[in-house]
């Protein structure tokens, strides 16, 4: 039997954002901004995309412990929300691109970073940042850090992850939307680092390895633990995440 994943990070207390911004007119066009201390003004803005297998039940609130810890470590973060409607994947991808474009020129963020954008995302959010890395609508990026990403939609579908989440997201088979499958996209122009737990039972490490096999310039850091260690500030994976951000 697979080991049960430790989800305790999802219940860690964390303060609300320092600032809430809107990048569009629909209800989910929201960004939670947290200002970093220390070296934040000399570092890129970390645009973070949450996971949850693209399902409406999961939102940006569950990454507040992570963004609070990143602020303490000297990073300003912008955790974006996006539409999560089963069978309407283009809405999701469009929202991520729109949010990134908005944040690139948001006056409210001037002086809180060095003006560059660094994308990071977890799980389904990892898929979305890998997809954004090759989206022509997205402005130039300092780098992409994908944490336990659903990086190969066809393999995720084959494994029926989270109750056939890929089919629910796409509204059809992965083979019908190769344009939304990161492993089948061209090599991104921006540096990509993947951090993935070796015992991840929710999004197996095989998906990250598949992406790196298709895109050999991407870096893969394999860490001890499961699906949530890569977003847990208490874990041994946390220094690896900070190093990935710093070297992107």
Secondary structure as GFF3:
##gff-version 3
##sequence-region A 1 248
A	DSSP	three_ten_helix	8	11	.	.	.	ID=ss1
A	DSSP	beta_strand	19	22	.	.	.	ID=ss2
A	DSSP	beta_strand	30	34	.	.	.	ID=ss3
A	DSSP	three_ten_helix	40	42	.	.	.	ID=ss4
A	DSSP	beta_strand	45	49	.	.	.	ID=ss5
A	DSSP	three_ten_helix	60	63	.	.	.	ID=ss6
A	DSSP	alpha_helix	64	72	.	.	.	ID=ss7
A	DSSP	beta_strand	77	80	.	.	.	ID=ss8
A	DSSP	alpha_helix	89	104	.	.	.	ID=ss9
A	DSSP	three_ten_helix	107	109	.	.	.	ID=ss10
A	DSSP	beta_strand	117	122	.	.	.	ID=ss11
A	DSSP	alpha_helix	124	132	.	.	.	ID=ss12
A	DSSP	beta_strand	143	147	.	.	.	ID=ss13
A	DSSP	alpha_helix	153	158	.	.	.	ID=ss14
A	DSSP	alpha_helix	161	170	.	.	.	ID=ss15
A	DSSP	three_ten_helix	174	180	.	.	.	ID=ss16
A	DSSP	three_ten_helix	182	184	.	.	.	ID=ss17
A	DSSP	beta_strand	192	197	.	.	.	ID=ss18
A	DSSP	alpha_helix	205	214	.	.	.	ID=ss19
A	DSSP	beta_strand	219	223	.	.	.	ID=ss20
A	DSSP	three_ten_helix	229	231	.	.	.	ID=ss21
A	DSSP	alpha_helix	238	247	.	.	.	ID=ss22
###
